[in-house]
Amino acid sequence: LNWRSKQLNDYYYGVERKEATAWRPAYNAGDSVGLLTSLRVDYPLNERWNLFGVVSAEWLGSEITDSPIVDQDYRMSVLIGTLYRF
């Protein structure tokens, strides 16, 4: 589970009255709880170098998805990288 505070949600997903338009009404978000899951795969190249990949999916809480600037109830991300051990 992924909890976000009212302050964090308002900063990223809120719409202040001075920013509101006819198609983007003012919105104040509250606390939210979402579900986050991920899968990581590591592939060692040698003693010091690894390749890795991460796929994540997050289902957003209703305080986020109710925002007029959010059009999906989930988000996906993919990360691919290298790791060097000293």
C-alpha positions in Angstrom: 0.0 0.0 0.0 1.1 3.5 -0.7 -0.1 6.4 1.5 0.1 10.0 0.4 -0.6 13.0 2.6 -3.1 15.8 1.8 -0.2 18.2 1.4 1.6 16.0 -1.1 -1.7 15.3 -3.1 -2.6 19.0 -3.1 0.8 20.0 -4.3 0.8 17.6 -7.3 -2.9 17.1 -8.1 -4.7 20.0 -6.6 -6.0 23.0 -8.6 -6.0 26.4 -6.9 -8.9 28.8 -7.5 -6.6 31.2 -9.3 -5.6 28.3 -11.7 -9.2 27.1 -12.3 -10.9 27.4 -15.7 -14.2 26.2 -17.1 -12.7 22.9 -18.1 -10.4 22.6 -15.0 -12.3 23.4 -11.8 -10.6 24.1 -8.5 -9.8 20.9 -6.5 -8.4 20.2 -3.1 -7.2 16.7 -2.5 -7.1 14.8 0.8 -5.0 11.9 2.0 -5.0 8.8 -0.3 -4.1 5.2 -0.2 -3.1 3.3 -3.4 -1.7 0.0 -4.3 1.9 -0.3 -5.7 3.5 -3.5 -7.0 6.7 -4.0 -8.9 9.0 -6.7 -10.4 12.8 -6.4 -10.5 15.1 -8.6 -12.5 18.9 -8.5 -12.1 21.4 -10.0 -14.5 25.1 -10.2 -13.4 27.6 -9.4 -16.1 30.6 -10.1 -13.9 31.7 -9.6 -10.3 31.2 -5.8 -10.4 28.6 -5.0 -13.1 24.9 -5.9 -13.1 22.1 -5.0 -15.5 18.7 -4.6 -14.0 15.1 -3.9 -15.0 12.1 -2.8 -12.9 8.4 -2.8 -14.0 6.0 -1.0 -11.6 2.3 -0.6 -11.6 0.4 1.8 -9.2 -3.3 2.0 -8.8 -4.0 5.6 -7.5 -6.3 6.5 -4.7 -9.6 8.3 -5.3 -8.3 11.6 -4.0 -5.8 11.6 -6.9 -8.1 10.1 -9.6 -10.9 12.6 -8.7 -8.5 15.5 -9.6 -9.5 17.3 -12.9 -5.8 17.1 -14.1 -5.7 13.3 -13.8 -7.2 11.1 -16.5 -6.2 7.6 -15.5 -6.6 5.6 -12.3 -3.2 3.9 -12.6 0.3 4.5 -13.8 3.0 2.2 -15.1 6.7 2.7 -15.2 9.7 0.9 -16.6 13.3 1.4 -15.5 16.4 -0.2 -17.0 19.9 0.4 -15.7 23.3 -0.7 -14.7 24.8 -1.2 -11.3 28.5 -1.1 -10.4 29.8 -2.4 -7.1 32.9 -0.8 -5.7 
